[in-house]
Amino acid sequence: MDAASLFSSWPGTRRGLAGLDLSGSEPRIFVEFGDLSGEFELASITKLVTALTTLSCIEGGYLDLDDELDDRGATIRMALSHAAGYSPDSEEVLAAPATRRIYSNYGYLAVARQVEARLRMPFSEAVLDFVAQPLGIASTMSEGHPGFGAKGSIHDVVRLVHGLTSDAVVGDAMRRYLNSVQFDGLVGVLPGFGRMDPCPWGAGAEIKGHKYPHWSGESFGPSSFGHFGRAGGFVLVDPERQLGIVALGEVDFGAWAAALWPLLTDEVARLV
């Protein structure tokens, strides 16, 4: 099946997708399907917004990537890369810092609270000041839980990809923390796909590495990074080919996505 046919099999009545050429100064949409301007739940794609905001604050000198979040020595870098040892949704500790990759929404809340304390402003305002306004994003990416609460359109998330792949928000040296492996070699669980050994993650983005199975297609190499969300959407970037894909929907992630997304991402990549 071609990309259009695969996209048409995506469940739900509303969804959108944009394939991005990232070789220029701005992302160029080379293929689009569905609703690009309507607002969707971003779910855990929100973590990319939170991470980019935090790194921008760090670059601005307000805090440090290795600032501690608790008396165990868990740091901002650890929390952003799911290596702080927190449980998925509470401050309960399940592992010592930097020993396991435990996917944690709470870790992102802890980071957001640290940013609020240092900047003396709500985290939502920090998102607006450091990410949304510089990128020209007008949606509600600044509201809700910093791990999963944002909303936005395909066009908004394309602007976010611009921030993830250029110096529009943070410089290259700082941005590399987000899209390169932090605490290499940690074992963990990729939600929806099972235990991975290792389970590479950046300070914000999931790094594909050699994970199998995976939600991206076989044509996306180990350096590919991004994030998917439970609400049924994803951001995927292949830095080697300067290729990106943004897709959002209204049906929760499940077996359908694990089966469809690898095929769809490969077919979109063939259209470049």
C-alpha positions as CSV (number, residue, x, y, z in Angstrom):
1,M,0.0,0.0,0.0
2,D,1.1,3.5,-0.7
3,A,1.3,6.4,1.9
4,A,-2.1,7.7,1.0
5,S,-3.8,4.3,1.3
6,L,-2.1,3.6,4.6
7,F,-3.1,7.0,5.9
8,S,-6.7,6.4,4.9
9,S,-6.7,3.2,7.1
10,W,-5.8,5.3,10.2
11,P,-8.8,4.8,12.5
12,G,-10.9,7.8,13.6
13,T,-12.7,10.6,11.7
14,R,-10.0,13.2,12.1
15,R,-6.2,12.9,11.7
16,G,-3.4,14.7,10.0
17,L,0.1,14.1,8.7
18,A,2.9,16.2,7.2
19,G,6.2,14.9,5.8
20,L,9.0,17.4,6.3
21,D,12.1,18.2,4.3
22,L,14.5,19.6,6.9
23,S,17.4,20.4,4.6
24,G,16.6,24.2,4.5
25,S,16.4,27.0,7.0
26,E,12.8,26.1,7.7
27,P,10.9,22.8,7.5
28,R,9.3,22.3,4.1
29,I,6.1,20.2,3.9
30,F,6.6,17.9,0.9
31,V,3.5,15.8,1.5
32,E,0.4,16.3,3.6
33,F,-2.7,14.3,4.4
34,G,-5.8,15.2,6.4
35,D,-6.3,18.0,9.0
36,L,-3.2,20.2,9.4
37,S,-4.8,23.1,11.2
38,G,-7.2,21.6,13.7
39,E,-6.2,21.1,17.3
40,F,-5.3,17.7,18.7
41,E,-4.3,16.3,22.0
42,L,-0.5,15.9,21.9
43,A,-0.3,13.6,25.0
44,S,3.4,12.6,25.5
45,I,4.6,14.7,22.6
46,T,4.3,17.4,25.2
47,K,7.5,16.1,26.7
48,L,9.4,17.5,23.7
49,V,7.9,20.9,24.5
50,T,8.9,20.7,28.1
51,A,12.4,19.5,27.3
52,L,13.0,22.3,24.8
53,T,11.7,24.8,27.3
54,T,14.0,23.5,30.0
55,L,17.1,23.4,27.8
56,S,16.4,27.0,26.7
57,C,16.2,28.1,30.4
58,I,19.5,26.2,31.0
59,E,21.1,28.0,28.1
60,G,19.9,31.2,29.5
61,G,21.7,30.5,32.8
62,Y,18.7,30.1,35.0
63,L,19.5,26.5,36.0
64,D,21.9,23.6,35.1
65,L,21.2,20.3,33.4
66,D,22.7,18.5,36.4
67,D,20.9,20.4,39.1
68,E,19.5,17.9,41.6
69,L,15.8,17.4,42.0
70,D,15.9,15.5,45.3
71,D,18.2,14.3,48.0
72,R,19.0,11.1,46.2
73,G,21.0,12.9,43.5
74,A,18.4,12.6,40.7
75,T,19.0,15.4,38.3
76,I,17.2,17.4,35.6
77,R,19.1,15.5,32.9
78,M,18.1,12.1,34.5
79,A,14.4,13.1,34.7
80,L,14.3,14.3,31.1
81,S,15.8,11.0,29.9
82,H,13.7,8.8,32.2
83,A,16.7,7.8,34.3
84,A,15.8,9.4,37.6
85,G,14.2,6.3,39.0
86,Y,10.8,7.8,39.6
87,S,7.6,5.7,39.1
88,P,5.5,6.5,36.0
89,D,3.0,8.9,37.7
90,S,4.2,9.6,41.3
91,E,7.3,10.6,43.3
92,E,7.6,7.0,44.4
93,V,11.2,5.8,43.8
94,L,11.6,2.5,41.9
95,A,15.3,2.6,41.2
96,A,18.5,4.4,42.1
97,P,19.4,7.4,39.8
98,A,20.9,6.4,36.4
99,T,20.5,2.7,36.8
100,R,17.3,2.0,34.9
101,R,15.2,3.6,32.2
102,I,11.7,4.0,33.8
103,Y,9.3,6.1,31.7
104,S,8.0,8.8,34.1
105,N,5.5,11.6,33.7
106,Y,6.3,12.6,37.3
107,G,9.9,13.2,36.3
108,Y,8.7,15.9,33.9
109,L,6.5,17.4,36.5
110,A,9.5,17.6,38.9
111,V,11.5,19.3,36.2
112,A,8.8,21.8,35.5
113,R,8.5,22.6,39.2
114,Q,12.3,23.3,39.3
115,V,12.0,25.7,36.4
116,E,9.1,27.5,38.1
117,A,11.1,27.9,41.3
118,R,14.2,29.3,39.5
119,L,12.3,31.6,37.1
120,R,9.6,32.5,39.6
121,M,6.9,32.1,37.1
122,P,4.4,29.4,36.1
123,F,5.8,26.8,33.8
124,S,3.1,27.7,31.2
125,E,4.6,31.2,31.0
126,A,8.1,29.7,30.5
127,V,6.8,27.6,27.6
128,L,5.3,30.7,26.0
129,D,8.4,32.9,26.6
130,F,11.1,30.4,25.7
131,V,9.5,28.2,23.0
132,A,6.0,29.0,21.7
133,Q,6.5,32.7,21.0
134,P,10.0,32.3,19.4
135,L,8.7,29.6,17.2
136,G,5.4,31.4,16.3
137,I,3.2,28.7,18.0
138,A,-0.2,30.1,19.0
139,S,-1.8,26.9,20.4
140,T,-2.2,25.7,24.0
141,M,1.2,23.9,24.1
142,S,1.9,25.9,27.3
143,E,-1.1,24.5,29.3
144,G,-1.7,21.2,31.2
145,H,0.6,18.6,32.7
146,P,4.2,19.1,31.5
147,G,4.4,15.4,30.6
148,F,1.2,15.0,28.6
149,G,-1.1,18.0,28.7
150,A,-0.4,20.1,25.6
151,K,-2.6,20.5,22.5
152,G,-1.7,21.7,19.1
153,S,-2.2,21.4,15.3
154,I,0.0,19.7,12.7
155,H,1.2,23.2,11.8
156,D,2.1,24.0,15.4
157,V,4.1,20.7,15.8
158,V,5.9,21.5,12.5
159,R,7.0,24.7,14.2
160,L,8.1,22.6,17.2
161,V,10.2,20.4,14.9
162,H,11.9,23.5,13.7
163,G,12.9,24.2,17.3
164,L,14.1,20.6,17.7
165,T,16.3,20.7,14.6
166,S,17.6,24.3,14.3
167,D,19.0,27.1,16.5
168,A,15.6,28.9,16.6
169,V,15.3,28.2,20.4
170,V,18.6,26.7,21.6
171,G,22.0,26.3,20.1
172,D,23.4,23.1,18.7
173,A,25.5,22.2,21.7
174,M,22.5,22.4,24.1
175,R,20.1,20.8,21.6
176,R,22.3,17.7,21.4
177,Y,21.4,16.8,24.9
178,L,17.8,16.4,23.8
179,N,18.5,14.2,20.7
180,S,21.5,12.2,21.8
181,V,21.7,9.3,24.2
182,Q,22.0,10.2,27.9
183,F,23.2,7.5,30.3
184,D,24.0,5.0,27.6
185,G,23.3,1.3,28.2
186,L,20.3,1.5,30.5
187,V,17.7,-1.2,30.2
188,G,14.1,0.0,30.1
189,V,10.6,-0.5,28.7
190,L,9.5,1.4,25.6
191,P,5.7,1.9,26.3
192,G,3.6,-0.2,24.1
193,F,6.6,-2.3,22.7
194,G,8.2,-3.9,25.8
195,R,11.6,-4.3,27.4
196,M,14.5,-3.0,25.4
197,D,18.2,-3.7,26.2
198,P,19.5,-1.1,25.9
199,C,16.7,1.5,25.8
200,P,18.3,4.7,24.6
201,W,16.8,8.1,25.3
202,G,17.9,11.7,25.1
203,A,17.1,14.5,27.5
204,G,13.6,14.8,26.0
205,A,13.5,12.7,22.8
206,E,13.3,9.0,22.4
207,I,16.3,7.8,20.4
208,K,15.6,4.8,18.1
209,G,19.0,3.1,18.5
210,H,18.5,-0.6,17.8
211,K,15.2,-1.0,19.4
212,Y,13.0,-3.7,17.9
213,P,10.1,-3.7,17.5
214,H,9.7,0.0,17.0
215,W,7.0,2.5,15.9
216,S,9.1,3.9,13.1
217,G,9.9,2.0,9.9
218,E,13.0,0.1,8.9
219,S,14.2,3.0,6.7
220,F,14.7,5.2,9.8
221,G,18.2,4.6,11.3
222,P,19.5,4.4,14.8
223,S,20.0,8.2,15.1
224,S,16.3,8.9,14.4
225,F,14.5,10.5,17.3
226,G,11.2,11.8,18.3
227,H,8.2,10.9,20.5
228,F,4.8,9.4,20.2
229,G,1.8,10.0,22.4
230,R,-1.0,7.9,23.9
231,A,-3.6,10.2,22.1
232,G,-2.5,8.7,18.8
233,G,0.2,10.9,17.2
234,F,4.0,11.1,16.8
235,V,6.9,13.3,15.9
236,L,9.8,11.5,14.0
237,V,13.1,13.0,12.8
238,D,15.8,11.3,10.8
239,P,18.8,13.7,11.1
240,E,20.9,11.8,8.6
241,R,18.4,12.3,5.8
242,Q,17.1,15.6,7.2
243,L,13.6,14.1,7.1
244,G,10.7,14.6,9.5
245,I,7.2,13.4,9.9
246,V,4.5,14.8,12.2
247,A,1.2,12.9,12.6
248,L,-1.7,13.5,15.0
249,G,-5.0,11.7,15.5
250,E,-7.9,11.2,17.9
251,V,-7.8,7.4,18.5
252,D,-5.6,6.3,21.4
253,F,-2.4,4.4,20.7
254,G,-2.8,0.7,20.4
255,A,-2.1,-2.4,18.3
256,W,-3.4,-0.5,15.3
257,A,-0.6,2.1,15.6
258,A,2.1,-0.4,16.3
259,A,1.2,-2.1,13.1
260,L,0.4,0.9,10.9
261,W,3.1,3.5,11.8
262,P,6.2,1.6,10.7
263,L,4.6,1.0,7.3
264,L,3.3,4.5,7.0
265,T,6.6,6.2,8.0
266,D,8.5,4.1,5.5
267,E,6.1,5.0,2.7
268,V,6.2,8.7,3.5
269,A,10.0,8.6,3.5
270,R,9.9,7.2,0.0
271,L,8.1,10.3,-1.3
272,V,11.0,12.6,-0.6
